[in-house]
Amino acid sequence: MTGFRFLHLADLHLETSFGGRAATRERLRRAALEAFENAVSYAIEHQLHAILAAGDLYDDPVLSLPTELAIQRQMQRLDKAGIWFLAVCGNHDPGGRQYRSIQLSLETDSAGARRERVHVFRDRDPQPVTVTDSAGQPVGVVIGAGHPSDAESENLAANFPALATKLPLVGLLHTHVESTPTAGQHDRYAPSGQRDFERAGYSYWALGHIHTRQCAVQGQPVHYPGNLQGRNPRETGPKGGLVVEARAGVAAEPEFVCFAPVRWEHVRVDRIADRESVRALVAQLTEEVAALGAHTDELIVRIELAGETVLAPTLRRREEREAIEAELQATTGALEIQLLDGGIVRPIDRRALRESPTAIAQALELIARAAEDDALLTELAPDRLATDVDAGERTAYLRALLAELPEELIERSIAEGEA
């Protein structure tokens, strides 16, 4: 006998306002919808009982008509296949009557007829919904609670009940579990703690809000699937959802499935000392990108260059980097390549330079002293620099500027000497 089989998604963030290059922005907007379509196709192909969406279906209060119609098409596909769609409202798609989600009627079709297998949890009070298979037989119970506002401060998880049922019991919630490693990167909405998920009876907790795929509570079936499509350079790696087969009284183990057509990656390359030409560097970076699977996946790759190289002056010029980026995109098939300066320096004996009887050595010593002496730092700084902040913020700002001076001073001095 099979259990309750469903797909756990979260944080689709449809209609995100992406930054960056125009072509990449447009591709990412389409990719988010494609990822959702891929997830629906998977659920239909594998004859799952339901899709559970743990909040933030869309990103902005105003949806374009094409996106709204695209969402409705996916609801129609699921409805036709007899698959349930259960979603909770999050902080981006709150369920209060004054918010957009109440107008985006997923539960009804274009003619106003109700879809029996679609349910959106809009209220903070947990409610149970019994999920049935295609024959109408109960296969599981989902208890969900939504965010009525865009800044929910109440611990919604604490109100989930212990329900007496012989069916698999699944909790569905958009929440900030404070013990998760990446919790600090997200706003503290509907905050919850480890104890809220230790109650008996739940086979699985389908959570949303944290964009990194992980088990949210060690030793418990409490999971974040991560967001469906990476939206920025911090959201690297494959993105998708979790396939779950829940059984009553047993902690379910999810399996990740990738649905996102575009993948963000970050590579740090700090061994470029032996590359004496741009051509040689391009060949090296082409291999780095190809190793990520650029010919099979659509990639946006940030390459952080660091270490000593005779190419440092060239790589610091924006127009040179853009030319290298364009060539790498052409040779690897990547959607976009971004070259970053992660600490590129010329191969110079800096210790000998600091100990030399030169003006640059004295300047470097003065910079080192200012880094430890706030009074000297303030004395050296121009009077009109950062005057619109308090003393503490100004000192921190000046110290950040000072940290970049030694290498810039060395570079400029060497460039002038060579000229």
C-alpha positions in Angstrom: 0.0 0.0 0.0 1.5 3.3 -1.1 1.4 6.4 1.2 0.5 10.0 0.6 2.7 11.1 -2.4 3.2 14.8 -2.9 5.6 17.4 -4.2 6.7 20.0 -1.7 7.4 23.5 -3.3 8.1 26.9 -1.7 9.0 30.4 -2.6 8.2 30.5 -6.3 8.4 34.3 -6.3 6.8 34.7 -9.7 7.2 38.1 -11.2 10.4 38.9 -9.3 12.0 42.2 -10.4 15.4 40.9 -11.3 18.5 43.1 -11.6 21.4 42.8 -14.1 21.5 42.6 -17.8 18.3 43.0 -19.8 18.5 39.6 -21.5 19.3 37.8 -18.2 16.4 39.6 -16.4 13.9 38.4 -19.1 15.3 34.9 -19.1 14.9 34.6 -15.3 11.3 35.9 -15.4 10.5 33.2 -17.9 12.5 30.6 -16.0 10.5 31.0 -12.8 7.3 30.2 -14.7 9.0 27.3 -16.5 10.2 25.8 -13.2 6.6 25.9 -12.0 5.4 24.2 -15.2 8.1 21.6 -14.9 7.0 20.8 -11.3 3.3 20.4 -12.4 4.4 18.2 -15.3 6.4 16.0 -12.9 3.4 15.7 -10.5 1.2 14.6 -13.4 3.7 12.2 -15.0 4.4 10.5 -11.6 0.7 10.5 -10.6 1.3 12.2 -7.3 -1.6 13.0 -5.0 -0.8 16.7 -4.4 1.4 19.7 -4.7 2.0 21.5 -1.5 3.2 25.1 -1.9 4.6 26.6 1.3 4.1 30.3 0.6 5.3 33.2 -1.6 3.8 32.0 -4.8 4.5 35.4 -6.3 6.8 38.2 -5.4 5.0 41.5 -6.1 1.4 42.7 -5.2 0.8 43.4 -8.9 0.9 40.4 -11.3 0.9 40.8 -15.0 -1.9 39.3 -16.9 0.3 36.7 -18.7 1.7 35.5 -15.4 -1.8 35.3 -13.8 -3.0 33.3 -16.9 0.0 31.1 -16.7 -0.8 30.2 -13.0 -4.4 29.5 -14.0 -3.2 27.1 -16.8 -1.2 25.1 -14.3 -4.3 24.9 -12.0 -6.3 23.6 -14.9 -3.7 20.9 -15.7 -3.7 19.7 -12.1 -7.4 19.8 -11.9 -7.8 17.8 -15.0 -5.2 15.2 -13.7 -7.1 14.9 -10.4 -4.1 16.3 -8.4 -4.6 18.5 -5.4 -2.9 21.9 -5.0 -2.7 23.2 -1.5 -0.9 26.5 -0.7 -0.4 28.7 2.3 0.0 32.4 2.1 3.4 33.9 3.0 4.7 37.4 3.6 4.9 38.1 -0.2 1.4 36.8 -0.9 -0.6 37.4 2.4 -4.1 36.3 2.6 -5.9 39.3 4.1 -8.8 40.7 2.0 -6.9 43.9 1.2 -4.1 41.9 -0.5 -3.6 40.5 -4.0 -4.0 36.8 -3.1 -7.6 37.1 -2.3 -8.2 38.3 -5.9 -6.1 35.6 -7.5 -8.7 33.0 -7.3 -6.9 29.6 -7.6 -9.9 27.8 -6.1 -12.2 28.6 -9.0 -11.9 28.3 -12.8 -12.5 31.1 -15.4 -16.3 30.4 -15.3 -16.4 30.7 -11.5 -16.9 27.0 -10.9 -15.1 25.7 -7.8 -12.1 23.5 -8.1 -12.6 20.9 -5.4 -8.9 19.9 -5.2 -7.5 23.4 -4.8 -7.2 25.0 -1.3 -5.4 28.1 -0.1 -4.8 28.6 3.6 -5.2 32.3 4.2 -5.8 32.5 8.0 -3.4 32.1 10.8 -5.6 29.5 12.5 -4.5 26.0 11.3 -7.1 24.1 9.3 -7.1 20.5 8.2 -7.8 19.4 4.7 -8.2 15.7 3.7 -6.5 14.8 0.5 -8.1 12.1 -1.7 -6.8 10.0 -4.6 -8.3 9.8 -8.0 -10.9 7.3 -6.8 -12.0 9.6 -3.9 -10.3 7.6 -1.2 -8.5 9.6 1.6 -4.7 9.3 1.5 -3.5 12.1 3.8 -4.4 15.1 5.9 -2.7 18.5 5.4 -2.9 21.1 8.2 -2.0 24.6 7.0 -1.9 28.1 8.3 -1.4 31.3 6.3 -0.1 34.8 6.8 -3.0 37.3 6.9 -0.5 40.2 6.6 2.8 40.9 5.0 4.6 41.1 8.3 3.2 38.3 10.5 4.8 38.3 13.9 2.9 35.5 15.6 4.3 32.0 16.0 1.9 30.1 13.8 3.6 26.8 14.3 2.8 26.8 18.0 -0.9 26.6 17.2 -0.8 23.4 15.1 -2.9 20.7 16.8 -2.2 17.1 17.5 -4.8 15.3 15.3 -6.1 11.8 15.8 -6.0 10.2 12.4 -4.9 6.9 10.8 -3.8 8.9 7.7 -0.4 10.5 7.2 -0.4 14.0 8.8 1.5 16.8 7.1 2.0 20.4 8.3 2.2 23.2 5.8 3.5 26.6 6.8 5.6 29.6 5.8 7.8 30.3 8.8 11.2 31.5 10.0 12.7 28.6 12.0 15.2 30.5 14.0 17.6 27.5 14.5 18.3 27.1 10.8 21.9 28.0 9.7 20.7 30.5 7.0 17.8 32.1 9.0 19.7 35.3 9.5 19.5 36.0 5.7 15.7 36.3 5.9 13.2 38.5 7.6 11.8 37.2 10.9 8.2 36.5 9.9 6.0 33.9 11.7 9.0 32.9 13.8 9.1 29.4 15.2 11.5 27.2 17.1 12.6 23.6 17.3 10.1 22.6 20.0 7.2 23.7 17.8 7.9 20.7 15.5 8.7 18.0 18.1 5.0 17.1 18.7 4.0 13.6 17.8 1.8 12.5 14.9 3.2 14.5 12.0 4.9 12.5 9.3 6.2 15.6 7.6 6.4 19.4 7.9 6.4 21.2 4.5 7.9 24.7 5.2 8.7 27.8 3.2 10.5 31.1 3.6 14.2 30.1 3.9 15.6 29.8 0.4 18.3 27.2 1.1 17.2 23.5 0.9 17.7 21.9 4.3 16.3 19.9 7.2 15.1 22.7 9.5 15.1 20.7 12.7 17.8 18.0 13.3 16.3 14.6 13.7 12.7 15.7 12.7 10.9 15.5 9.3 10.9 19.3 9.0 12.1 20.5 5.6 12.7 23.6 3.5 12.9 22.8 -0.3 14.6 26.1 -1.0 13.1 28.4 -3.6 12.0 27.0 -7.0 14.3 29.1 -9.2 17.5 30.9 -8.0 17.0 34.6 -8.2 20.4 36.1 -7.4 24.1 35.2 -7.0 23.6 34.1 -3.4 21.1 31.4 -4.5 23.5 29.0 -6.2 23.2 25.4 -7.3 20.2 23.3 -8.5 16.8 24.5 -7.5 13.5 22.6 -7.4 11.3 20.8 -5.0 11.1 17.8 -2.7 9.2 14.6 -3.5 7.7 13.0 -0.4 5.9 9.7 0.3 4.4 10.1 3.8 3.1 7.2 5.8 1.2 7.4 9.1 3.4 7.3 12.2 6.6 7.3 10.1 9.0 10.3 9.6 9.1 10.9 5.8 12.4 11.3 3.9 12.1 13.7 1.0 14.0 13.4 -2.3 15.1 16.5 -4.2 14.2 17.0 -7.9 15.5 19.9 -9.9 13.0 21.9 -11.8 14.8 25.2 -12.4 16.0 25.7 -16.0 18.6 28.4 -14.9 21.3 27.8 -12.3 23.5 30.3 -10.6 27.1 29.2 -9.7 30.0 30.9 -8.1 33.6 29.9 -8.8 36.8 31.2 -7.1 39.9 30.9 -9.2 43.1 31.9 -7.3 45.7 30.0 -9.3 46.3 32.2 -12.3 50.0 33.1 -11.6 51.3 31.1 -14.6 48.8 32.7 -17.0 50.8 35.4 -18.9 48.3 36.1 -21.6 44.5 36.8 -21.7 44.2 33.9 -24.2 45.7 31.5 -21.7 43.4 32.8 -18.9 40.3 32.4 -21.1 41.3 28.8 -21.8 41.6 28.1 -18.1 38.3 29.8 -17.3 36.6 27.9 -20.1 37.5 24.7 -18.5 36.3 25.9 -15.1 32.8 26.8 -16.5 32.6 23.6 -18.6 33.1 21.6 -15.5 29.9 23.0 -14.1 27.9 21.6 -17.0 27.4 24.7 -19.1 26.6 22.7 -22.2 23.7 20.9 -20.5 22.3 23.6 -18.1 21.7 27.3 -18.5 24.2 28.8 -16.2 24.9 32.3 -14.7 28.4 32.0 -13.4 30.3 34.5 -11.2 34.0 33.9 -11.4 36.0 35.5 -8.6 39.6 36.0 -9.6 42.2 36.2 -6.9 46.0 35.9 -6.3 49.1 37.2 -8.1 49.1 37.6 -11.8 50.9 39.8 -14.4 47.4 40.3 -15.9 46.2 42.3 -12.9 46.2 45.7 -14.6 44.3 44.3 -17.5 41.7 42.5 -15.4 41.0 45.6 -13.4 39.8 47.4 -16.5 36.1 47.0 -17.0 36.2 47.0 -20.8 38.7 44.2 -20.7 36.7 42.1 -18.3 33.6 42.6 -20.4 35.4 41.3 -23.5 36.6 38.2 -21.6 33.0 37.7 -20.3 31.6 37.8 -23.8 34.2 35.4 -25.1 33.6 33.0 -22.3 29.8 33.1 -22.9 30.4 32.3 -26.5 32.8 29.4 -25.9 30.9 27.8 -23.0 27.3 28.4 -23.9 26.6 30.0 -20.5 23.7 32.4 -20.2 25.9 35.0 -18.5 29.5 35.2 -17.1 30.5 37.7 -14.5 34.2 38.3 -13.7 34.8 39.7 -10.2 38.0 41.0 -8.6 38.5 38.8 -5.5 41.9 40.2 -4.7 44.0 40.3 -7.9 47.5 41.6 -7.3 50.7 41.9 -9.3 53.5 39.5 -8.5 55.6 41.9 -6.4 57.8 41.3 -3.4 55.6 43.4 -1.0 57.8 42.7 2.0 60.9 44.0 0.2 58.9 47.0 -1.0 57.8 47.9 2.5 61.3 47.7 3.8 62.9 49.8 1.0 64.1 53.4 1.5 61.4 54.8 -0.7 58.5 57.2 -0.5 56.0 54.4 -1.2 57.4 52.5 1.8 56.8 55.5 4.1 53.3 55.9 2.7 52.5 52.2 3.3 53.8 52.6 6.9 51.5 55.6 7.4 48.5 53.7 6.1 49.3 50.8 8.5 49.5 53.2 11.5 46.2 54.8 10.5 44.6 51.4 10.4 45.3 51.1 14.2 44.9 54.8 15.2 41.4 56.4 14.8 42.8 59.9 15.6 45.4 59.6 12.8 42.8 58.1 10.5 40.5 61.1 11.1 43.4 63.5 10.7 44.4 62.1 7.3 40.9 62.0 5.9 39.6 65.0 3.9 37.3 67.1 6.0 34.4 66.9 3.6 34.4 63.1 3.3 31.4 61.3 4.8 30.3 64.3 6.9 26.6 63.3 6.9 27.0 60.3 9.3 27.9 60.0 12.9 31.5 59.6 14.1 31.3 55.8 14.5 29.9 55.3 11.0 32.4 57.7 9.5 35.3 55.9 11.1 34.1 52.5 9.9 33.6 54.0 6.4 37.1 55.5 6.4 38.6 52.3 7.6 37.0 50.4 4.7 38.4 52.9 2.2 41.8 52.6 3.9 41.9 48.8 3.5 41.9 49.3 -0.3 44.7 51.9 -0.4 47.9 49.8 -0.1 47.3 47.7 -3.2 46.1 50.7 -5.2 49.1 52.7 -4.1 51.5 49.9 -5.1 49.8 49.5 -8.5 49.9 53.2 -9.3 53.5 53.7 -8.2 54.7 50.7 -10.3 52.6 51.9 -13.3 54.2 55.3 -13.1 57.7 53.9 -12.6 57.3 51.7 -15.7 56.0 54.6 -17.7 
